Each structure stands twice: as C-alpha cells, then as structure tokens.
Amino acid sequence: KLKLSFWQIINMNVGFFGIQYSFGLQQSAVNPIYDFLGASPDQLPILNLAGPLTGLLIQPIIGAMSDKTWLPKFGGRRKPYFFIGAILCSIALFFFPFSSALWMAVGLLWILDIGNNTAMEPYRAFVADKLDSKQQATGFQAQSFFTGLGQTLANLSLLFFPIVFL
C-alpha cells in the first residue's frame, strides 16, 4: 500500500462529510416534515423505523458485496457503491421538501436511508483498503472529524433553510 500524505488522507475522507450531512438532515428534519404532512405524534416511531431497519439489512449486504466487487473502470471495489449511494441520497434529498403526502415522505426516507447505508459501509472499509496499518489511525480520525462536522452542519443548516425559503 502506498504511503499517503496527511492531505491525501483528508482528501480521501471528504466524502464522509456528505454522508454524515445527509444522515444529519435525515435525523433532524424528518419529524418536522412528517408533522407538517399530518402525522400524529404516536405515528412518528413507526414512521422512523425505516432508518434502523434499513441499516440493519443494507449495511451488511452492501459491505459483503463491496468486498467482492471489482470494477476497474469505476476505480476499484468501493467507489461504485459511493456513487450509487450518492445518487440515491441526492434524489431523495432533492424531492423530500416537495413531499405532498405522508406516504411520499416515508418512501423518500427509505430511499435516503438506502443511499446513505450503500455509501457508508464501503466508505468505512475504504480506509483499511488504501492505508497501511501505520496510517489507518489517521484515516479513521479523519472519518470521525468529517462525521462530526457533517452532523453539526446538518443540524445548524436547519436554522438557515427556513429563512432562505421565506
């Protein structure tokens, strides 16, 4: 494995920011959307069940698949899953604010969570694939940094989005 510079390690983990930003929006913005669409408070737990169930099913399947996938034109075995996950998340996040019915918002949550989990598990393994054992701690610290930054900015952005759309 090649020895990467600090900035190369940071660069390889920037995508984790996007995944965590998407997860952060999902966790903090879904219930207000459900509420706006008429869900009662006692329905929220069942409506939010998509996240844990999807993660429980999708992450191990995608993780095993990405271990066995090799697409040279796509840059190896993990990158196709980053791409597919990013496309699914982008579609769901684009349409989520335009949900006109509760069933539409629930369906988009499932698509969003499938996209997030499709990208996340291979991204975690990417550090172990690309870095030698001496650099893996730095790689995982970079992932942790982008995880925290993505979650924080997702929560803060909810303060600004309503202002922009008024």
NORZI-V286877 format. One record per run of one state. SS is the DSSP state (helix for helix, strand for strand, loop for the rest). FROM is the first residue (numbers start at 1). TO is the last residue. Records with the same first field share a line. If there is no record, write none. Layout:
SS = FROM-TO  FROM-TO
This chain:
loop = 1-5  37-40  48-48  69-70  75-75  77-78  97-101  131-135  165-166
helix = 6-36  41-47  49-68  72-74  79-96  102-130  136-164
strand = 71-71  76-76
